[in-house]
Amino acid sequence: MSEFPPDQDPIEAGDPADAVGNAVGALERIAELLEFALEPSYRVKAFRGAADTIRHLSAEDLTQRVREGRLRELPGVGEKTAKVIDEAVAGRLPGYLRKLEEQAPVVDEGPGAGIRAALKGDCHAHSDWSDGGSPVDEMARAARSLGHEYMVMTDHSPRLTVARGLTPERLRKQIDLIDALNSEMAPFRILKGIEVDINEDGSLDQENELLAELDVVVASVHSKLGGRMPAELMTIRMVKALRNPFVDILGHCTGRKVTGKGRPESPFDAEEVFSTAVEHDKAIEINCRPERRDPPKRLLKVAFEMGCRFSIDTDAHAPGQLAWQPYGCDRAAEVGIPVERIVNTWDAEQLTDWAALHR
């Protein structure tokens, strides 16, 4: 997340040179905190939209608008965002930002703090190419600001139309975009990936030729969840996917949701699925989303005892959600999973070399 010190004024009051940067930084930090808290997307968009509106203004233009009370003449700037801009331009920490910072949970001080410190990347993240809310470059910059060395871009595959899954043509275009961004963002790397749907027969929802071009592939079940597929068939489905040479990580294996209306776990033979993962050297994802927390701790213990590797991933759909990793780290620590079993404690070269061995 971007930094905006909570205990002191970020600049000397009235310094016009930093007016735009301060205001944009405050608006973006508020958006990140709202994303982290899973607040409605329209609230997040209001602050990100205001940041985009003022980003290219000159410091003189912005400060003059503040003095004359004309901020709300700008498109996308409303009462609350105007107040944040006003306070930030004056060199003060905006009151709304201070409130959100005070309310935000401290997530880096739990039992998994040591694991979080060892993580070098995030292997499961979405952009606005599918059902995420921000462009690839914004997601990458947010990951870099958290101290990551890389992020795997894993938008959905075409079968998941509700999430605007990527057709082969669109995935090829995204690969080209990632190549261009990597030339700008080095040494940080955006690794090419996908969250590919596991079809009901266990096949994968993307062309093998394209999957072979990717650095890391997360495979997940998104249909017939919550007990709508018998355990025997779900087991066969997942085992077939794990045997596929183009799969590296099994995503959110039970498909459960533990907040809101919720969704029960999809039943399957955990020992058979996890032993297949061990046999083929695939990783089980520890999904950090607060509404998933998947797999549940009892299954996490089974996977650990059977010798599985793990990947601790946010499944982020917005920049602020990339800060969810400590939730998964705490669960891993509580089970006793050592860092050497966690694939995203490796650097990008080690990770991609491991994935290439599966091909």
Secondary structure, 3 states (H helix, E strand, C coil): CCCCCCCCCCCCCCCHHHHHHHHHHHHHHHHHHHHHCCCCHHHHHHHHHHHHHHCCCCHHHHHHHHHHCCHHHCCCCCHHHHHHHHHHHCCCCCHHHHHHHHHCCCCCCCCCHHHHHHCCEEEEECCCCCCCCCCHHHHHHHHHHCCCCEEEECCECCCCHHHCCCCHHHHHHHHHHHHHHHHHHCCCEEEEEEEEEECCCCCECCCHHHHCCCCEEEEECCCCCCCCCCHHHHHHHHHHHHHCCCCCEECCCCCCECCCCCECCCCCCHHHHHHHHHHCCCEEEEECCCCCCECCHHHHHHHHHCCCEEEEECCECCHHHHHHHHHHHHHHHHHCCCHHHEHHHCCHHHHHHHHHHHC
